Amino acid sequence: MTVRTIAVVSAGLGQPSSTRLLADRLTEATVTELGERGITATVETFELRDVAHEIVNAMLTGFPSGDLRAVIESVTGADGLIAVTPIFTTSYSGLFKSFVDILDKESLAGTPVLLGATGGTPRHSLALEYSMRPLFTYLHADVARTSVFAATDDWAGVADGANQLPERIRRAGRDLAEMVAARQDTAPVDLYAATPSFDQMFNQL
């Protein structure tokens, strides 16, 4: 059975938050789509507010420590990444940008990334394209063509057949699943995997 790892980063500040809600919905859609392709997904979800102090320290020292180090290792080692932030003043949150800033600039190269954002009004939705997408393109990530913005009113009518948010989430999950499914295994190749053991060579004598 094929297994893929999905890392989820939520930069929501509240608890609960609409940002985490969107991250969870995108994760569910991706896992479902991977399952339909015969792929089991292992998911790790991280709330950046839980490591906010460590992020600030890493920006000052240049070295992540504690729980933040484990978060970075999981994010940069995953087969796919779901990154969701609230939009403040027409751009991603400072906490979200600070986390991205402490990542090695090559650590997400080629990694499939699904972008999501939340905000008060639909007019902030363009921030996904002029702010978030260029950020991850700069990091050489493989950004999914579908990104999802959820305004406050979208959640109010989430069960309404006229609401397009559920369909956008399904489409985004499908896009990321296709990218992750097509990605080659990232584990290092064992150069000695085909070398016979001492016992095998002895038995051939």
C-alpha positions in Angstrom: 0.0 0.0 0.0 1.3 3.4 -0.9 1.6 5.9 1.9 2.1 9.7 1.6 2.6 12.3 4.3 0.6 15.6 4.3 1.7 18.5 6.5 -0.9 21.1 7.4 0.1 24.6 8.6 -2.6 26.9 10.1 -1.8 30.5 11.1 -5.1 31.2 12.7 -4.9 33.2 15.9 -8.2 32.3 17.6 -9.3 29.0 19.1 -11.3 27.8 17.3 -10.6 29.7 14.1 -12.0 29.8 10.6 -8.5 29.4 9.4 -8.1 26.0 11.1 -11.6 25.1 10.0 -10.6 25.7 6.3 -7.3 23.8 6.9 -9.3 20.8 8.2 -11.7 20.9 5.3 -8.9 21.0 2.7 -7.2 18.2 4.5 -10.3 16.0 4.5 -10.8 16.6 0.8 -7.2 15.7 0.0 -7.2 12.6 2.1 -10.5 11.4 0.5 -9.1 12.0 -3.0 -5.8 10.2 -2.2 -7.9 7.3 -0.8 -9.7 7.0 -4.1 -6.3 6.6 -5.7 -5.3 3.8 -3.4 -3.0 6.0 -1.3 -3.1 6.2 2.5 -2.4 9.7 3.9 -0.6 10.3 7.1 -1.5 13.8 8.3 0.3 16.2 10.7 -1.4 19.5 11.5 0.4 22.4 13.1 -1.0 25.6 14.7 1.7 28.2 14.3 0.4 30.1 17.3 1.7 27.2 19.4 5.2 27.9 18.3 5.0 31.7 17.9 7.7 32.4 20.5 10.1 29.9 19.0 9.5 31.4 15.5 10.5 34.9 16.8 13.6 33.4 18.5 14.6 31.6 15.3 14.4 34.9 13.4 16.7 36.4 15.9 19.2 33.6 16.2 18.8 31.8 12.9 18.4 28.5 14.6 15.0 26.8 15.3 14.7 25.0 18.6 12.3 22.8 20.6 8.9 22.1 19.0 9.6 24.4 16.1 12.4 22.2 14.9 10.1 19.2 14.7 7.5 21.3 12.9 10.0 22.4 10.3 11.3 18.9 9.8 7.7 17.6 9.3 6.8 20.4 6.9 9.9 20.2 4.7 9.9 16.4 4.7 6.2 15.9 3.7 5.0 14.7 0.4 2.5 17.6 0.3 1.8 20.7 2.2 -1.5 22.6 3.0 -0.8 26.1 4.1 -3.6 28.4 5.4 -3.5 31.9 6.8 -5.9 34.7 7.7 -5.6 37.8 5.5 -4.8 41.0 7.4 -4.5 44.3 5.5 -4.7 42.5 2.1 -1.9 40.1 2.8 -0.9 37.0 4.8 -0.5 37.3 8.6 2.9 38.3 10.1 3.1 35.0 11.9 2.6 33.0 8.7 5.3 35.1 6.9 7.7 34.8 9.8 7.4 31.0 9.7 8.0 30.9 6.0 11.0 33.3 6.4 12.8 30.8 8.7 12.5 27.9 6.2 15.6 27.2 4.1 14.9 28.7 0.7 15.3 25.3 -1.0 13.5 23.2 1.6 10.2 23.2 -0.3 11.6 22.9 -3.8 9.3 20.6 -5.8 6.9 20.1 -2.9 3.2 20.1 -3.9 1.5 23.0 -1.9 -2.2 23.8 -1.6 -2.9 27.4 -0.5 -5.9 28.6 1.5 -6.8 31.8 3.2 -9.7 33.3 5.3 -10.9 36.9 5.6 -13.9 39.0 6.4 -14.9 39.9 2.8 -14.5 38.3 -0.6 -12.6 41.3 -1.9 -9.5 40.0 0.0 -9.5 36.8 -2.0 -7.0 38.1 -4.5 -4.4 38.1 -1.8 -4.0 34.4 -2.6 -2.8 35.2 -6.1 -0.8 38.4 -5.7 0.7 37.6 -2.2 0.7 33.9 -1.3 1.3 32.3 -4.6 4.4 34.4 -5.4 5.8 33.6 -2.0 5.8 29.9 -2.5 6.8 30.2 -6.2 9.9 32.0 -4.9 10.6 28.9 -2.7 10.3 26.7 -5.9 7.3 24.9 -4.4 4.9 23.2 -6.8 1.8 25.3 -6.1 -1.6 23.7 -6.9 -3.6 25.6 -9.5 -6.6 25.8 -7.3 -6.4 27.8 -4.1 -9.3 28.5 -1.7 -10.4 31.7 0.0 -13.2 31.5 2.6 -15.0 34.7 3.6 -17.1 35.0 6.8 -20.3 34.7 4.7 -19.1 31.5 3.1 -19.2 29.7 6.4 -22.7 31.0 7.2 -24.1 29.3 4.1 -21.8 26.2 4.0 -24.8 23.9 3.8 -26.5 25.9 1.1 -26.5 24.3 -2.3 -25.8 27.7 -3.8 -22.6 28.1 -1.8 -19.5 27.4 -3.9 -17.1 26.9 -1.0 -17.6 23.1 -0.6 -17.0 22.6 -4.4 -13.9 24.8 -4.3 -12.6 22.7 -1.4 -13.2 19.4 -3.2 -11.6 20.7 -6.4 -8.5 21.9 -4.4 -8.2 18.6 -2.6 -8.4 16.8 -5.9 -5.6 19.0 -7.4 -3.3 18.4 -4.5 -4.0 14.7 -4.4 -3.2 14.3 -8.0 0.1 16.2 -7.5 1.1 14.1 -4.4 0.1 10.8 -6.1 2.3 11.6 -9.1 5.3 12.6 -7.0 8.2 10.2 -6.8 9.2 8.8 -3.5 11.5 11.2 -1.7 13.3 8.8 0.5 17.0 8.5 -0.2 18.0 5.6 -2.4 19.9 2.8 -0.6 22.9 2.3 -2.7 23.6 -1.1 -1.0 20.0 -2.5 -1.1 20.9 -4.9 -3.9 24.1 -6.1 -2.3 23.8 -9.7 -0.9 24.4 -10.2 2.8 27.3 -12.3 4.1 24.9 -15.2 4.8 23.5 -15.1 1.3 27.0 -15.3 -0.2 28.0 -18.1 2.2 24.9 -20.2 1.2 25.9 -19.9 -2.5 29.2 -21.6 -1.9 
